[in-house]
Amino acid sequence: RMEDGTRGRGGLATVAVIPARGGSKRIPRKNVRPFAGRPMIGWPIATALESGLFDAVVVSTDDEEIARAATASGALCPFRRPPALADDVTPLRPVIRHAVAAWEEAAGRRAGLV
């Protein structure tokens, strides 16, 4: 950990971004379905938090129910993903780019490692 409390270099934060779209076609509502005692979205959040590697664990979602489950699991959800980045064919890179920019604005910090 750096003097400023971050794990990144030069005061930049290390951020985990977990994409979780609400419109799954194959398994509807999969991110909020219970699995072994918690919503499915809770498992990657717990893994990221327990790793101790990240200053922030952020879920990028377009869905309020997923956002509530993610927040209850310890992640940050300070924004909602816009509809243009939440369809079946959206590539991952623009989703991550949006999530980092939105987190930086909400947190007032810069991400160095994502």
C-alpha positions as a Markdown table, in Angstrom:
| # | Residue | x | y | z |
|---|---|---|---|---|
| 1 | Arg | 0.0 | 0.0 | 0.0 |
| 2 | Met | 1.3 | 3.5 | -0.9 |
| 3 | Glu | 1.5 | 6.4 | 1.6 |
| 4 | Asp | -1.7 | 7.8 | 0.1 |
| 5 | Gly | -3.6 | 4.6 | 0.9 |
| 6 | Thr | -3.7 | 3.4 | -2.7 |
| 7 | Arg | -2.2 | 0.2 | -4.2 |
| 8 | Gly | -1.4 | 1.8 | -7.5 |
| 9 | Arg | 1.6 | 3.7 | -8.6 |
| 10 | Gly | 2.0 | 7.4 | -8.0 |
| 11 | Gly | -1.3 | 7.8 | -6.2 |
| 12 | Leu | -3.3 | 6.2 | -9.0 |
| 13 | Ala | -5.9 | 3.7 | -7.8 |
| 14 | Thr | -6.1 | 0.1 | -8.7 |
| 15 | Val | -9.7 | -0.7 | -9.8 |
| 16 | Ala | -11.5 | -3.9 | -10.5 |
| 17 | Val | -14.4 | -3.5 | -13.0 |
| 18 | Ile | -17.0 | -6.3 | -13.1 |
| 19 | Pro | -19.4 | -5.9 | -16.0 |
| 20 | Ala | -23.0 | -7.2 | -15.2 |
| 21 | Arg | -25.6 | -6.6 | -17.9 |
| 22 | Gly | -29.3 | -7.0 | -16.9 |
| 23 | Gly | -30.5 | -8.4 | -20.2 |
| 24 | Ser | -29.1 | -11.9 | -20.3 |
| 25 | Lys | -30.9 | -14.0 | -22.8 |
| 26 | Arg | -29.6 | -17.5 | -22.0 |
| 27 | Ile | -30.1 | -17.4 | -18.2 |
| 28 | Pro | -32.5 | -14.6 | -17.4 |
| 29 | Arg | -31.6 | -12.5 | -14.3 |
| 30 | Lys | -28.5 | -14.7 | -13.8 |
| 31 | Asn | -26.6 | -12.0 | -11.9 |
| 32 | Val | -29.1 | -11.8 | -9.1 |
| 33 | Arg | -30.1 | -15.5 | -9.0 |
| 34 | Pro | -29.1 | -17.2 | -5.7 |
| 35 | Phe | -26.1 | -19.6 | -6.0 |
| 36 | Ala | -24.7 | -21.3 | -2.9 |
| 37 | Gly | -26.1 | -18.7 | -0.5 |
| 38 | Arg | -25.5 | -15.4 | -2.4 |
| 39 | Pro | -26.5 | -13.8 | -5.7 |
| 40 | Met | -24.3 | -14.8 | -8.6 |
| 41 | Ile | -22.8 | -11.3 | -8.8 |
| 42 | Gly | -21.7 | -11.6 | -5.2 |
| 43 | Trp | -19.1 | -14.3 | -6.0 |
| 44 | Pro | -16.7 | -12.3 | -8.2 |
| 45 | Ile | -17.2 | -9.3 | -5.9 |
| 46 | Ala | -16.2 | -11.3 | -2.9 |
| 47 | Thr | -13.2 | -12.7 | -4.7 |
| 48 | Ala | -12.0 | -9.3 | -5.8 |
| 49 | Leu | -12.5 | -7.8 | -2.3 |
| 50 | Glu | -10.9 | -10.7 | -0.5 |
| 51 | Ser | -7.8 | -10.6 | -2.8 |
| 52 | Gly | -6.7 | -7.3 | -1.2 |
| 53 | Leu | -5.4 | -6.2 | -4.6 |
| 54 | Phe | -7.9 | -3.4 | -5.4 |
| 55 | Asp | -8.6 | 0.1 | -4.0 |
| 56 | Ala | -12.1 | -0.1 | -5.5 |
| 57 | Val | -14.3 | -2.9 | -6.8 |
| 58 | Val | -16.8 | -1.4 | -9.3 |
| 59 | Val | -19.8 | -3.1 | -11.0 |
| 60 | Ser | -20.8 | -1.7 | -14.4 |
| 61 | Thr | -24.5 | -2.4 | -14.9 |
| 62 | Asp | -27.6 | -1.0 | -16.5 |
| 63 | Asp | -29.9 | -2.7 | -14.0 |
| 64 | Glu | -31.1 | -1.4 | -10.6 |
| 65 | Glu | -31.6 | -4.8 | -9.1 |
| 66 | Ile | -28.1 | -5.9 | -10.0 |
| 67 | Ala | -26.8 | -2.6 | -8.6 |
| 68 | Arg | -28.5 | -3.2 | -5.3 |
| 69 | Ala | -27.2 | -6.8 | -5.1 |
| 70 | Ala | -23.7 | -5.6 | -6.0 |
| 71 | Thr | -23.8 | -2.9 | -3.4 |
| 72 | Ala | -25.1 | -5.3 | -0.8 |
| 73 | Ser | -22.1 | -7.5 | -1.7 |
| 74 | Gly | -19.6 | -4.7 | -1.0 |
| 75 | Ala | -19.0 | -3.3 | -4.5 |
| 76 | Leu | -19.4 | 0.2 | -5.7 |
| 77 | Cys | -22.1 | 1.1 | -8.2 |
| 78 | Pro | -21.8 | 4.9 | -8.5 |
| 79 | Phe | -23.2 | 5.1 | -12.0 |
| 80 | Arg | -25.5 | 3.1 | -14.5 |
| 81 | Arg | -24.2 | 1.9 | -17.8 |
| 82 | Pro | -25.9 | 3.6 | -20.7 |
| 83 | Pro | -28.2 | 1.6 | -22.9 |
| 84 | Ala | -25.8 | 2.0 | -25.9 |
| 85 | Leu | -23.3 | -0.1 | -23.9 |
| 86 | Ala | -25.7 | -2.7 | -22.6 |
| 87 | Asp | -26.8 | -4.8 | -25.6 |
| 88 | Asp | -25.9 | -8.3 | -26.7 |
| 89 | Val | -23.1 | -7.2 | -29.1 |
| 90 | Thr | -21.3 | -4.5 | -27.2 |
| 91 | Pro | -17.6 | -5.3 | -26.9 |
| 92 | Leu | -16.0 | -5.3 | -23.5 |
| 93 | Arg | -13.4 | -2.5 | -24.1 |
| 94 | Pro | -15.9 | 0.4 | -24.4 |
| 95 | Val | -17.8 | -0.9 | -21.3 |
| 96 | Ile | -14.5 | -0.9 | -19.3 |
| 97 | Arg | -13.5 | 2.5 | -20.7 |
| 98 | His | -16.9 | 4.0 | -19.6 |
| 99 | Ala | -16.8 | 2.4 | -16.2 |
| 100 | Val | -13.3 | 3.7 | -15.4 |
| 101 | Ala | -14.2 | 7.3 | -16.6 |
| 102 | Ala | -17.5 | 7.2 | -14.6 |
| 103 | Trp | -15.7 | 5.9 | -11.5 |
| 104 | Glu | -13.0 | 8.5 | -11.7 |
| 105 | Glu | -15.6 | 11.3 | -12.0 |
| 106 | Ala | -17.6 | 9.9 | -9.1 |
| 107 | Ala | -14.6 | 9.1 | -6.9 |
| 108 | Gly | -12.6 | 12.2 | -7.7 |
| 109 | Arg | -9.6 | 10.0 | -8.2 |
| 110 | Arg | -7.6 | 8.6 | -11.1 |
| 111 | Ala | -7.3 | 4.9 | -11.9 |
| 112 | Gly | -3.8 | 3.6 | -12.8 |
| 113 | Leu | -4.4 | -0.1 | -13.0 |
| 114 | Val | -7.7 | -1.7 | -14.1 |
